[in-house]
Amino acid sequence: MDYRNALVTGASSGIGRGLAAWLAKRGVKVWAAARRLENLEQLKAEASDLIVPMKLDCAKGEATEAAVRALDAECGGLDLVVANAGVAVENKPKRLDWKAIENMLQVNVIGATATLCGALPGMLQRNRGHLVGISSIAAFGGLPRLGGYAGTKAYLMTFLQGLRLDLKGTGVIVSSIHPGYVKSEMTSTHKKAPPFLMETDDAVETIGAAIYRGAESVVFPWQMSLGMRTLASLPRPLYEAAARKLR
Ligand SMILES: NC(=O)c1ccc[n+]([C@@H]2O[C@H](COP(=O)([O-])OP(=O)(O)OC[C@H]3O[C@@H](n4cnc5c(N)ncnc54)[C@H](OP(=O)(O)O)[C@@H]3O)[C@@H](O)[C@H]2O)c1
């Protein structure tokens, strides 16, 4: 697809920031959305005048849907929408922090869904568009201390798959992206480097290329993909015995 107008949420750092710059470098006008407007202004100054900073709190579902719908109408139509904004909350083995989990559900589930919902009507009217969700390799099974995070990413993966089935033949395509560990603010708090940690630019290149070829689902890096898919294919007791050792 020849992209002219794109929206990338969670563009103030990490993968979203890199992807917004990557798209702008290819001549796409990119609305870069997040709460930290100063980071987005800096991105525009450093990367390209094709970046348009957009203040957006994805935790607010209704406002997010309305903002994306309004942007689609005002900009003459979004060709590409990347629901990337996300947070990862680890729980202690026997303690759940409801407030933190609630925020994660609001951003990763409500926010991502509202972003895609806001973009769909215009795309359907034009018979043209690309919806992308940044899920995770964690979507393929429950993980110790990451049950909530893995659950939000499994939701996004399943939602995108259903959407892809519904939208076949409409001209609107749907991609589900499943990165392993990528350097970003999200992974910067890890005490030890996680396995197969990717440079942000390498992950952005993989995601950008997947978007441009209209890939339905991409899981990377291959080592994590192979490991997680193998684990997920095991009978549940074996999966749980192996997954318990992952941390
Ligand atoms: N890094 C990894 O290893 C990894 C692996 C698999 C999947 N992912 C997924 O990739 C996506 C990007 O993560 P990242 O690694 O690049 O992390 P990051 O550097 O922490 O970036 C997260 C982005 O989400 C935005 N965000 C958080 N809460 C928001 C809210 N309420 N409203 C709007 N934006 C919000 C942040 O912007 P503000 O704080 O400025 O609002 C920031 O731009 C996430 O969906 C994550 O789950 C990451």
The ligand as a Gaussian input file, in Angstrom:
#p B3LYP/6-31G(d) Opt

LIG

0 1
 N       10.011000      -3.513000      24.455000
 C        9.635000      -4.771000      24.354000
 O       10.422000      -5.686000      24.690000
 C        8.285000      -5.138000      23.793000
 C        8.071000      -6.483000      23.428000
 C        6.836000      -6.847000      22.903000
 C        5.853000      -5.893000      22.734000
 N        6.075000      -4.602000      23.101000
 C        4.992000      -3.637000      22.924000
 O        5.450000      -2.569000      22.107000
 C        4.711000      -1.399000      22.402000
 C        5.684000      -0.244000      22.611000
 O        6.451000      -0.477000      23.779000
 P        7.943000       0.007000      23.967000
 O        8.753000      -1.176000      24.243000
 O        8.343000       0.910000      22.888000
 O        7.787000       0.760000      25.369000
 P        7.997000       2.260000      25.825000
 O        9.285000       2.811000      25.355000
 O        7.718000       2.237000      27.289000
 O        6.827000       3.052000      25.065000
 C        5.494000       2.973000      25.456000
 C        4.727000       4.084000      24.758000
 O        3.352000       3.962000      25.146000
 C        2.887000       5.229000      25.514000
 N        1.821000       5.185000      26.510000
 C        1.818000       4.580000      27.716000
 N        0.672000       4.867000      28.373000
 C       -0.054000       5.668000      27.543000
 C       -1.315000       6.313000      27.649000
 N       -2.068000       6.216000      28.750000
 N       -1.749000       7.046000      26.604000
 C       -0.981000       7.183000      25.500000
 N        0.218000       6.604000      25.333000
 C        0.676000       5.863000      26.360000
 C        4.100000       5.977000      26.073000
 O        3.895000       7.383000      25.913000
 P        3.576000       8.436000      27.069000
 O        4.095000       7.889000      28.356000
 O        4.271000       9.684000      26.619000
 O        2.084000       8.599000      27.034000
 C        5.196000       5.469000      25.148000
 O        5.271000       6.286000      24.006000
 C        3.869000      -1.727000      23.631000
 O        2.551000      -2.022000      23.239000
 C        4.536000      -2.963000      24.197000
 O        3.647000      -3.764000      24.941000
 C        7.271000      -4.201000      23.619000

